[in-house]
């Protein structure tokens, strides 16, 4: 549901950098270019019985992108980094070249890790085993400012209850749009939990998000067994959360628990935006101001990502795309602030403001 999803796994791009034991050799990516932009760059290659790692290294070097092999996961499928492959393309997007190579090998897939600035080639099983490293402390502090662990747990509990009631009621199941939106919202809440310092264990949260998306897919299906598929996905979510009953996400909704609303989040986002805009209007970013402005950009990125979970538009695909791209703009701005790159700060903020305007035009 995110912008231009690749092989249905772009949901993992929001979890953060991955720690793998595979081959991590590749050129360092330019700081101001997104992974998806580099994957859109046109390349011409011809591989004839070329080792897998060498082919991916060459594609990565052409577009200045790290392409990482998850060696352990590939090995479980009988694949090795040195296995030979043949592929040729002319003036084609680098992402399409990677996708074509991956498609030749059943069970193999790749994940766009926008935060880590790389692509991870793994397997369908390997995705679940990927473990994020310790969360960045500045990002963790930003998440604490935007939403507390208790608020996040409350939103997950309410959304799960709404889904359960709809699935149990024939009348509710007929309103598939509501089930669709609630499942999409639940998936996003789990992905927020994966990033939150007091959230669920990241690998568990990603697994829960995947189950929620399966539920959403069933809600969109016209097949006779769609409702049963949705119930199975919902049961999978509940079973996983029962295992993690000591985490912040307990199963029951407590009486009179207040829910997070958009007006709880937007003032902090606007405050961060105003501070960043004031800094951008100056001729340069003083060294002593960088840490504070970096924190504000991190808060804005977290808030931009969380607003997709709140309000009447929660679960809407277009709204989700706006929020994700806004968050990406603020993340790029944060990196530019930390480098003291005044022009890149201005560019990042201009893009963020443009995204805000587009979202308001569509949803206000």
C-alpha positions in Angstrom: 0.0 0.0 0.0 3.0 2.2 0.2 4.3 4.2 -2.7 5.3 1.8 -5.6 5.5 -1.4 -3.6 8.0 -4.0 -4.8 6.9 -7.6 -4.7 4.4 -6.8 -2.0 7.1 -6.4 0.6 7.5 -2.6 0.9 5.7 -2.8 4.2 9.1 -3.9 5.6 10.8 -0.7 4.5 9.3 1.0 7.5 10.7 -1.3 10.1 14.3 0.0 9.8 17.7 -1.2 8.9 18.2 -5.0 8.9 21.1 -7.0 10.4 22.1 -9.9 8.2 25.0 -12.2 8.0 25.1 -12.1 4.2 27.4 -10.3 1.8 27.2 -6.6 2.4 29.7 -5.3 -0.1 28.4 -2.5 -2.3 28.9 1.2 -2.9 27.6 3.6 -0.3 24.4 5.3 -1.6 24.2 9.1 -2.1 22.5 10.6 1.1 19.8 12.5 -0.7 18.6 9.9 -3.1 15.9 7.4 -2.0 16.3 3.6 -2.7 13.3 3.7 -5.0 14.8 6.5 -7.0 18.0 4.6 -7.5 16.0 1.5 -8.5 14.2 3.6 -11.2 17.6 4.5 -12.8 18.1 2.9 -16.2 20.9 0.3 -16.7 22.1 -2.0 -19.4 23.7 -5.3 -18.3 24.4 -8.7 -19.7 25.2 -11.7 -17.4 26.2 -15.1 -18.8 26.6 -17.7 -16.1 27.6 -14.9 -13.6 27.6 -15.6 -9.9 24.5 -14.2 -8.1 26.5 -12.0 -5.8 28.6 -10.6 -8.7 25.5 -9.8 -10.8 23.8 -8.0 -7.9 27.1 -6.2 -7.0 27.3 -4.9 -10.6 23.7 -3.6 -10.6 24.4 -2.0 -7.2 27.5 -0.3 -8.4 25.8 1.1 -11.5 23.2 2.9 -9.4 25.2 3.5 -6.2 23.0 1.2 -4.1 23.8 -1.5 -1.6 22.2 -4.8 -2.6 22.6 -7.3 0.3 22.4 -11.1 0.1 20.8 -12.8 3.1 23.1 -15.8 2.8 21.6 -17.9 5.6 18.0 -17.7 4.3 19.1 -18.4 0.7 21.0 -21.4 1.9 17.9 -22.9 3.4 16.3 -22.8 0.0 19.3 -24.5 -1.6 20.7 -21.2 -3.1 24.2 -19.9 -2.8 25.8 -16.6 -3.5 28.0 -18.2 -6.1 25.3 -19.9 -8.1 25.4 -19.0 -11.8 22.7 -17.0 -13.6 22.1 -15.5 -17.0 20.2 -12.3 -17.6 20.3 -9.4 -20.0 18.5 -6.0 -20.2 19.0 -2.8 -22.1 18.0 0.6 -20.8 15.8 -1.0 -18.1 15.1 0.1 -14.5 17.5 -1.4 -12.1 14.6 -2.5 -9.9 13.2 -4.5 -12.8 16.5 -6.1 -13.4 16.7 -7.2 -9.8 13.0 -8.4 -9.9 13.7 -10.4 -13.1 16.7 -12.1 -11.5 14.8 -12.9 -8.3 11.8 -14.2 -10.3 14.0 -17.0 -11.8 14.4 -18.6 -8.4 11.2 -19.9 -6.6 10.9 -18.6 -3.0 13.5 -15.8 -3.5 12.3 -12.2 -3.0 13.7 -8.8 -2.1 12.9 -6.1 0.4 13.3 -2.4 -0.1 14.9 -1.0 3.1 14.4 2.7 2.6 15.7 3.6 6.1 18.9 1.5 5.7 19.4 2.7 2.1 19.6 -0.7 0.6 17.9 -3.7 -1.0 17.9 -7.0 0.8 17.7 -10.2 -1.3 16.3 -13.0 0.8 13.5 -15.6 0.8 9.9 -15.7 1.8 10.9 -17.5 5.0 13.9 -15.3 5.5 11.8 -12.1 5.7 10.4 -13.3 9.1 13.8 -14.1 10.5 15.3 -10.7 9.7 16.0 -8.8 13.0 16.4 -5.0 13.1 19.4 -3.7 15.1 18.9 -1.6 18.3 16.7 1.3 17.5 18.3 4.7 16.9 18.1 6.7 20.2 17.0 9.9 18.6 14.3 8.2 16.6 13.2 6.3 19.8 12.9 9.7 21.7 10.9 11.1 18.8 8.4 8.2 18.9 8.0 8.7 22.6 7.0 12.3 22.0 4.5 11.4 19.3 2.7 8.5 20.9 3.1 6.6 24.2 3.4 2.8 24.3 0.1 2.8 26.2 -1.7 4.9 23.5 -0.3 2.6 20.8 -1.5 -0.5 22.7 -4.9 1.0 23.1 -5.3 1.7 19.4 -4.3 -1.8 18.6 -6.8 -3.2 21.1 -9.7 -1.1 19.8 -8.9 -1.9 16.1 -8.6 -5.7 16.9 -12.0 -5.6 18.7 -13.6 -3.8 15.8 -12.3 -6.4 13.4 -13.4 -9.2 15.6 -16.9 -7.9 15.8 -17.2 -7.4 12.1 -15.9 -10.9 11.3 -18.4 -12.4 13.9 -21.4 -10.6 12.5 -22.9 -11.4 9.0 -24.0 -7.8 8.8 -20.5 -6.6 9.5 -18.9 -8.8 6.9 -21.2 -7.4 4.2 -19.5 -4.0 4.9 -16.2 -5.1 3.5 -14.9 -1.6 3.1 -14.9 -1.2 6.9 -13.1 -4.5 7.3 -10.7 -3.5 4.6 -9.9 -0.2 6.3 -9.6 -1.7 9.8 -7.3 -4.4 8.7 -5.1 -1.9 6.9 -5.0 0.3 9.9 -4.1 -2.7 12.1 -1.3 -3.6 9.8 0.0 0.0 10.1 -0.3 0.1 13.8 1.8 -3.1 14.1 4.5 -1.5 11.9 4.5 1.5 14.1 4.9 -0.8 17.1 7.9 -2.4 15.3 9.6 1.1 15.4 8.5 2.2 18.8 11.1 1.7 21.6 8.5 0.2 23.9 6.6 -1.7 21.1 6.4 -5.3 20.2 9.6 -7.2 19.2 10.2 -6.0 15.6 10.1 -9.4 13.9 6.9 -10.2 15.7 5.3 -6.9 14.8 6.2 -7.5 11.1 4.7 -11.0 11.2 1.5 -9.5 12.7 1.4 -6.8 10.1 1.7 -9.4 7.4 -1.3 -11.4 8.9 -3.3 -8.2 9.0 -2.6 -7.6 5.3 -3.8 -11.1 4.5 -7.0 -10.3 6.4 -7.3 -7.1 4.3 -6.7 -9.1 1.1 -9.5 -11.5 2.1 -11.9 -8.6 2.7 -11.3 -7.6 -0.9 -11.8 -11.0 -2.4 -15.1 -12.2 -3.8 -14.2 -15.9 -3.3 -16.6 -18.0 -1.2 -13.9 -18.9 1.3 -12.8 -15.2 1.7 -14.5 -14.8 5.1 -13.0 -18.0 6.4 -9.5 -16.8 5.2 -10.1 -13.6 7.0 -11.0 -15.4 10.2 -7.9 -17.5 10.0 -5.7 -14.4 9.6 -7.5 -12.8 12.5 -6.9 -15.9 14.6 -3.3 -15.9 13.7 -3.0 -12.3 15.0 -4.6 -13.2 18.3 -2.6 -16.4 18.7 0.7 -14.5 18.2 -0.3 -11.8 20.6 -1.3 -14.4 23.3 2.3 -15.6 23.1 3.5 -12.0 23.8 0.9 -11.3 26.5 3.5 -9.6 28.7 4.2 -7.0 26.0 2.5 -3.6 25.8 -0.3 -5.1 23.7 -2.6 -7.0 26.0 -5.7 -8.6 24.3 -8.6 -6.8 26.1 -9.9 -3.3 25.7 -10.0 -1.6 29.1 -13.2 0.4 30.0 -13.2 4.1 28.9 -9.7 4.0 27.4 -9.2 7.2 25.5 -8.2 6.9 21.9 -5.7 8.9 20.0 -7.2 11.4 17.6 -5.6 13.4 14.8 -5.7 16.6 16.8 -3.4 14.9 19.4 -0.7 14.4 16.8 -0.9 17.3 14.4 0.1 20.2 16.8 3.5 18.5 17.5 4.0 17.9 13.8 3.2 21.6 13.0 5.6 22.7 15.8 8.4 20.7 14.3 7.7 22.0 10.8 7.7 25.6 12.0 11.0 25.2 13.7 12.6 23.6 10.7 11.1 26.2 8.4 12.6 29.0 10.6 16.0 27.4 10.4 15.8 26.9 6.6 15.2 30.6 6.1 18.6 31.4 7.6 21.7 31.5 5.5 23.2 28.5 7.2 22.5 26.0 10.0 24.7 26.7 13.1 26.5 23.8 14.6 24.9 24.3 18.0 21.4 24.1 16.4 21.8 20.9 14.5 21.1 18.5 17.4 17.8 20.3 18.3 16.7 20.6 14.6 17.7 16.9 14.0 15.4 16.0 16.9 12.6 18.1 15.5 12.9 16.4 12.0 12.9 13.0 13.7 9.7 14.0 15.6 8.1 15.2 12.3 9.0 12.0 10.6 7.5 9.9 13.3 4.4 12.0 13.5 4.0 11.9 9.7 4.1 8.1 9.8 1.7 7.8 12.8 -1.1 10.1 11.5 -2.0 7.4 9.0 -3.2 5.3 12.0 -5.6 8.0 13.3 -8.7 9.9 12.1 -11.5 9.1 9.7 -9.1 8.4 6.9 -7.1 5.7 8.7 -6.6 2.7 6.5 -7.1 4.7 3.2 -4.4 3.8 0.7 -3.9 7.3 -0.7 -3.8 8.8 2.8 -1.3 6.2 3.8 0.9 7.0 0.8 0.9 10.7 1.6 1.9 10.1 5.2 4.7 7.7 4.3 6.1 10.1 1.7 5.9 13.0 4.2 7.8 10.9 6.7 10.4 10.1 4.1 10.8 13.8 3.4 11.4 14.6 7.0 13.9 11.7 7.4 15.9 13.1 4.5 15.6 16.6 6.1 17.0 15.2 9.3 20.0 13.7 7.6 20.6 17.0 5.8 20.5 18.9 9.1 23.0 16.5 10.7 25.3 17.1 7.7 24.8 20.9 7.8 23.6 20.8 4.2 21.4 23.9 4.1 20.3 23.4 0.5 19.2 19.8 1.1 17.3 21.0 4.2 15.4 23.5 2.1 14.7 20.9 -0.6 13.4 18.3 2.0 11.1 20.9 3.6 9.8 22.1 0.3 8.9 18.5 -0.6 7.3 18.0 2.8 5.2 21.1 2.5 4.1 20.1 -1.0 3.0 16.8 0.3 1.1 18.4 3.1 -0.8 20.6 0.7 -1.6 17.7 -1.6 -2.9 15.6 1.3 -5.1 18.5 2.6 -6.5 19.1 -0.8 -7.6 15.4 -1.0 -8.8 14.8 2.6 -9.9 18.1 4.2 
